[in-house]
Amino acid sequence: MEIVTTIRHEVLTLPAARLGPDNPLPALRPLDEMHRIEDRDKKDLPRDMARQIGYAPLHSLLPVPVRDGYDRDRAPRSLDALVIENDRLRATVLPGLGGRIASLVHKPTGRELLYVNPVFQPANFALNGAWFSGGIEWNIGATGHTTLSCSPVHAARVPAPDGGEMLRLWEWERLRDLPFQVDLWLPDGSDFLYVGARIRNPHERQVPTYWWSNIAVPEDCRVLAPAEEAYHFGYEQRLRRVPVPEYDGVDRTYPPNSTYAADYFYEVPGERRRWIAALDADGHGLVQTSTDTLRGRKLFVWGRGPGGRSWQQWLTEPGTGGYCEIQAGLARTQLEHVRLEPESEVSWLEAYGPFEARREGEWGAVLDEAEARLESVLPRADVDAAYTAWLRCADTDPGERLAAGSGWGALEVLRAGWKLPGTPFDESTLGEEQQPWLRLLRAGSFPEPPESRPPGGTLVARHWRDMLETAPATGLTEYHLGVAQWHGGDRAQAVRSWERGLAQDGPSWPVLRCLAVADREERNPERAADHYVRAFDDLCREAGDADGDPAGEWTAAVAALGREAIEALLAVGRTADARSVWERLAPATRARGRFRLVEAGLLLAEGRNEEARAVFDAGFEVADLREGDEVIGRLWARLTDEPLPDRYDFRMRPTP
């Protein structure tokens, strides 16, 4: 049989914002994560769900850096893409942006099955910051959008079960130290894209894991899933069981019917097939189904309130149609993590394709008809058989390499000597970020950063911490050791390491900033302010002595530390010191929306209310405004009793 599935390179050109440099300061403060619930809500949950909600929630982003250097200055820019297609479907994949499927087109009808974002606009929705909307993303790691949202993954051609070609994507997930792979497979003549996914635990210990496939679809639809009940979770951080489809007298399976942003985690009965579909007014749309391992199904809606509308416009172009998300995950809700036993793996197969069914009528009848229709176009047994066939190919060595991810997997494989068939992490992928850690691994010492650059990121897993503890004590080694100890929960020892680092040669600002964060966490704000002043003074001297800043690392460091310092100084009423920090920031930094907001807060603290109001009246955009963050509204309320202007209203819940 002639196989006509093809994989090719393509370049997409679209209005895109710059990602900019990562934040060079280690994320020492507790994770600002919205997906947490009160203990009172846990007592009424099924025992296994309550146990998994309490199992190993993520408390820190380390060793992953915060990505907050992006802007909203969109200009035509090129994005590398990989296209896999047969005679029925065409899938466009972005290997440089987490391996996201940006588009899935049904060729016979010309229908786009996904919500396709016409721009690339990062926003602060990923666990580590930068994230963008649209398409199908692969969320691994911990509750929330993956830290790989805007990062490259490895990609290669691999033989498919039918003798054709698969597109394999793989990478090392750093929050949980786990390798994973996603294989995209389009059998000849198939209306369905098969996706084989696998997460491995090569460690000799149990590891928490997490997965949700997140599918953006146009919001003017009805979402069908085989459930009579769902767990509702909103930005009030309450989890409660509600009926499906109607809740509070409103049919919530129509996304435009909700007022505020919310998650609906469908309670799919154990014996039922796992699937979810989004259908337009004519009954056409997308269906996603899987083997039973991918247990959960979810609908996310932005709601028709001003905050939800603002976010939708923020993430794309004005006038673009809105979207909602249908999702599939390993657990019933996204508040849960599941156990992956030592030296084991979890795998499953998903299928995505066009779907047509009746969407109106009595809920049970609509579901039965849709499920019968799904069985006729893609039998459940065929999905299970495809999974079995794919498993035989999951360990196949990749062929032609189509894109390169990070070198972190190569470093870990080199350290541990792991064999991971199917997902090679070659030494050739080791890059500049991995070099000091490679030196620590091979020579037992940590080198100074080249050309007086700011210190890079810290590896915090126990094995790297042990190596740092036995390495020769330098200021940089003590700094990294303290970060690893802080992450491990040994805060007192971390402070001692940082204090030892101050006595060593080299710049003091990295350890002074760490000590400032430690003071804040220990509720010693005055001492924290003192440490911030010293850290910022030292950083400004160091940055001034540096020979240029081609990568923007020094500018990013001054901006990040300056923002933290101003916040800490205002917290203890030291407005003059806060003003001194502000005036030493670069003009381009002060002009950024986040820092315009900082300026308004500084002016308000100085009693210059009219000038603070003028900042709002002039207008600003906080590019890295956090999902659910109400900081703009709180500052506005301190200025005036007037309603918050729509341009600043990103509230995701009812006003308290």
Buried (B, 14 or more C-beta within 10 A) or exposed (E): EEEEBEBEEEEBEBBBBBBBBBBBBBBBEEBEBBBEBEEEBBEEBEEEBBEBBEBBBBEBBBBBBBBBBBBBEBEEEEBBBBBBBBEBBBBBBBBBBBBBBBBBBBEEEEBBBBBBBEBBBBBBBBBBBBBBBBBBBBBBBBBBBBBBBBBBBBBBBBBBBBEBBBBBBBBBBBBBBBBBBBBBBBBBEBBBBBBBBBBBBBBEEBBBBBBBBBBBBBBBBBBBBBBBBBBBBBBBBEBBEBBBBEBEEEEBBBBEBBBBBBBBBBBBEEEEBBBBBBBBEEBBBBBBBBBBBBBBBBBBBBBBBBBBBBBBBBBBEEEBEBBBBBBBBBBBBBBBBBBBEEEBBBBBBBBBBBBBBEBEEEBEEBBEBBBEBBBEBBEBEBBEEBBEBBBEBBEBEBEEBBBBBBBBBBBBBBBEEBEBEBBBBBEEBBEEBBBBBBBBBEEEBBBBBEEBBBBBBBBBBEEBBEBBBEBEBBBBBBBBBBBBBBBBEBBEBBBBBBEBBBEBEBBBBBBBBBBBBBBBBEEBBEBBBBBBBBBBBBBBEBBEEBEEBEEEBBBBBBBBBBBBBBBBBBBBEBBEBBBBBBEBBBEEBBEBBBBBBBBBBBBBBBEEBEBBBEBBEEEBBBBBBBBBBBBBBEBBEEBEEEEBEEEBBBBBBEEE
